[in-house]
Structures are given as structure tokens and as C-alpha cells.
Amino acid sequence: MKHIFNEVHYELTRKIAEGGMGLVYEATQKGIGGFRKVVAIKLIREEYSAIEEFRNNFIGEAKLVADLIHTNIVQTYHLGKIGEQYFMTMEYVTGWNLEEFLDRHVETEQYIPADLAVFIVSRICRGLGYAHRKKDSQGRLLGIVHRDVNTKNIMIAQEGDVKLTDFGIAKALDLMYNKEGDVIAGKDEYLSPEQATGEMADGRSDLYSLGCVMYELLTGRPPFTGDTPVSVAYQHVSAQVTPASQIKPGLDLNIDRLLEVVLAKDPAHRYQDAMAMLAD
């Protein structure tokens, strides 16, 4: 078999986002004959790229998610390195993340319609269900878990598609800690109880986080908030959720029931897979 090697050129056109782990740019991939394709590039900060444990996890997980090809998942095209920094090239989504979408509704004092919230969550259910069931070429379950389902990692495209991004990032961060000793992986308001207590997370943990997103879409606020990450984590482990219908009167009580199941403290009492949640 012949091998084709060629240089890939990216022109960074603008910074889209910046976080604790790195920066995301809109970029143009350039090829021969004036070929151009808009992509997103996530550039990992040098301090993370320099840590062997992170680097190994990051590369390993990038290999796992390379074959996640689903309409509700932002696709990963390429993993590269420039100098001492790693980067991922991903599908570019023209649109907004759910955090921006929610903020706009809060600013204009509007609720997101319940049927739209349910539609958004149902699309992410489809993406998670596909990823959780993904097998290797030998038919073995890969055990892919997102670990960081939150409003920043869900995109709404201008065309109406809903896509989950950052597969492969969260596992690499799973064992990383910042200087204050707080776990970096997982955003506090969306942590499952098992993540909050440092236990092993599986697909049901992603569903809990998605339940937190759904609750926020319907009510305008996460199920638990607090002054410190520890206080929020404690609530995930032991506090009861106020039914969404008490915050948003007139909400279908079936939605309360769905949220009660998906936000159960014990994973055994939740939906056992994304397709079961999707069916409800």
C-alpha cells in the first residue's frame, strides 16, 4: 500500500473561546488549487501538553473518539502538535453554544419553550447513545464516556442541528487537579454524584449531567448552585432537586418524572442508557 504524506496548512482567523485548558480558534484549512475549508482548532495550553499523564490520556482518548461519526457529535478530524503544544482539528459549527442561548433568554426575561428544550436534549441523547454503544473493530465495547456534558459543550447550528462537542477532552483531564485541589474535569453545576465523590463514571453519569442541562433549559437555572464548588458538589450528592414545575408553573408533570429519574443520586435508579431516556 502506498502512503500519502502532505503538509496541511491552517490559517487562524479568529479566537472563538478561551478556557482553563486552552483556546479555540476558527481556522481555514488550505490546500492545493485554492482549496479552503473552515474548521475549529482547539489548542491545548503548553502547561498541560508538558504533563506526561495528561498527554498520554489526551492522545489515547483522541484516538478513541476519531471514529465517532454522528450528526449530533462534533467530529474530530486531526490531532497534531506545534512546538510543544498539542491541538485538535474539529468540525466547525456555525451557531451558538447552549450557555449563550440560555443567557440570551435570561436577558430578555423569556423561558425556552418546553418542546424546544426537550428536542435539544433528545438530540444529545442520540449522540450519547451512539458514543456509549461504540465498539472497536473486534466488537468490544470502547466504554466511551464524555464526563463533561454541560451547556458550553452543546452547540446549536444555524441550520438547527444540535451537537455535543469536546469528546476526548474530559477523560484526559479526569485525573488532573488545579492548584486549589479542585478537579478540573466536569463543570460544578453539572457534576454527577459519582463524579463529585471521585468514583468511576459511566454512561449514566453523562445522563445525569444532561438532566442538569435539561433542568436549566426548562427553568433558567441549574438544579444546584452555591458559593463554592464544594457546596455545589455536596448538593449533587445529598440535596433534593426542586421539581421544575414549581419554578415554571404549567410544565408537563411527565417532565418532572423524567427529571426525577435522570437526576437520581444512585446510578442504578437512573435511566440505564441514553436510548431509555430518549424513549421517555
BELTAQUI-V936444 format. One line per field, one symbol per residue. ss: DSSP state (A for helix, B for strand, O for the rest). phi: phi as a letter, one per 20 degrees, with the letter a starting at -180 (. if undefined). burial: + if it has 24 or more other ideal C-beta (glycine too) atoms within 12 Angstrom, else -. A space follows every 10 residues. Layout:
# BELTAQUI-V936444
ss: ???
phi: ???
burial: ???
This chain:
# BELTAQUI-V936444
ss: OOOOOOOOBB BBBBBBBBOO OBBBBBBBBB OAAAOBBBBB BBBBOAAAAO OAAAAAAAAA AAAAAOOOOO OOBOOBBBBB BBOOBBBBBB BOOOBBBAAA AAAAAAAOOO OOOAAAAAAA AAAAAAAAAA AAAOBOOOOO BOOOOOOOOO AAABBBBOOO OBBBOOOOOA AAAOOOBOOO OOBOOOOAAA OOAAAAOOOO OOAAAAAAAA AAAAAAAAAO OOOOOOOOAA AAAAAAAAOO OOOAAAAOOO OOAAAAAAAA AAOOOOAAAO OOOAAAAAAO
phi: .eddcbfddc dfeaeebbcf ercddebded cfmmfbbecd cdeeggffge egffgfffff ffffegefdb fdcffeebdc bcmddebddc gedercefff ffgfffgelc efggffgffg ffffgfffgf ffefdefene ffmfcfmbfb ffedddfgfo fdcedmfnef ffegdecefe nefffnegfc ffgfffdmef dcgffffgff ffffgffedn bffccafcgf ffgffgfcee efggffecgn fgfffgffff ffeffegfee gebffffgff
burial: -------+-+ -+---++-++ +++++++-+- -------+++ +++++--++- ---++-+++- ++-+++-+-+ -+++++++++ ----++++++ +++--++++- ++--+----- ++-+--++-+ ++++++++++ ++-+------ -+-+++++++ ++++++---- ++++++++++ ++++-+---- --++++++++ ++++++---- ++++++++++ ++++++++++ +++++---+- -++-++---- +-++---+-- +---++-+++ +++++-+--+ +-++--++-+
